[in-house]
Amino acid sequence: MNKNIIALGFVSFFTDMASSMVTTVLPLFIVYVLNEGVDKLGYVIAVTTFVSYIFRILFGYMSDRYQVVKPFVVTGYLVSAFTKPMLYFANGWQEIAFLRGLERMGKAIRSATKDSLISAYSQNRSGKNFGFHKMMDVAGEMSGAIIAFLALFYLGKDGQVFRDIFAFTIIPGIIAVVIVLFFVKDVPYKKKSKEFNLKDDFHLLPMLFVYFGAVFFMFGDSYFIVAAKSSFSMEYIPLLVILFYFTQTVLSYYLGVKIDELGSGKIFFYSVIFGILSLAALYFDFIILGFILLGIFTVGTLNSIRSYISNNAENKSTVYGIFYGGIAVFNSLGAVIIGIIWKNYGLDKALIFSLVGLVLIIFFYRMKYAE
């Protein structure tokens, strides 16, 4: 495996460790420490997701147009490293939404170009390499969730402990910046810059829109965390997040290999089935099983689409940007709608809404785009 991909894996490990220290406890902090409603959590998720993904279109296009890769990657990790600790000072959902939006801007700057960098060093084994990279992602996220659990379990559940967790994200964030700055090489572009021609990659759009539909209807991990509060004491909820990330860590590389062997379409289809089962498990109060199945859905669908783009796109950074931009729109809208339904009609109604939507998506995919 190329040493640049390995280095990027460790960059993601430490960055996602810091991210998970935040995301594991932030839903609890918003709803139960700041006493904001679950609908406010939905607004924070929407703002965070929208900023994180919509600007990837711009930076993906700029990467292809001006042939800039590593500078965007380094800048993105710098922004994320220094904005996460600022949550220490937040006192309301609006401040959290603003700070998370800034942090996710760093994610937007680097993501499409980082995927393009991985693709450039993949040597026609994109499934395996994206599987390795996602494995390192979620291993870092699992480590961050472990840190959050230990902090809540041993230091208590008052607001200051949550704030201290946010502050200490600066340490893994700086480690990630050092690695990407000194141990990852830029892509040696060989072709002249050119205007992006959407027609070259228009045939990829139907598959992307199927994925966008899935993320619109799917409960995110933040909603799973809040739902788990009815069955688990707050300090034990990070253990469920650890299980969620452990599932992805164990399966990511394996699923990447299977994508190369069987095709991205088949793995995508079965991964959405696991997503449907995860919501059913949550509906029937099988919380632990729900987190496991959510992990399979998350890693399987994402790796499938990233590999699909790598193997079929002409303008990779731009298509990755469009991919992430679509996630911004559909995931944000879904988060707001699910949060409003939950707030006004209850968790069960929100789950039924999501289940019906995902079932329709998978039937549509099976009819039109299955391999």
Secondary structure, DSSP 8 states (H G I E B T S, - for coil): --HHHHHHHHHHHHHHHHHHHHHTTHHHIIIIIS---HHHHHHHHHHHHHHHHHHHHHHHHHHHHHT--HHHHHHHHHHHHHHGGGGGG--SHHHHHHHHHHHHHHHHHHHHHHHHHHHHTSTT-HHHHHHHHHHHHHHHHHHHHHHHHHHHHHH-SSHHHHHHHHHTTHHHHHHHHHHHHHH-------S------GGGGGGGHHHHHHHHHHHHHS--HHHHHHHHTTTS-GGGHHHHHHHHHHHHHHHHHHHHHHHHHH-HHHHHHHHHHHHHHHHHHHHTT-HHHHHHHHHHHHHHHHHHHHHHHHHH-SSHHHHHHHHHHHHHHHHHHHHHHHHHHHHHH-HHHHHHHHHHHHHHHHHHHHHHT--
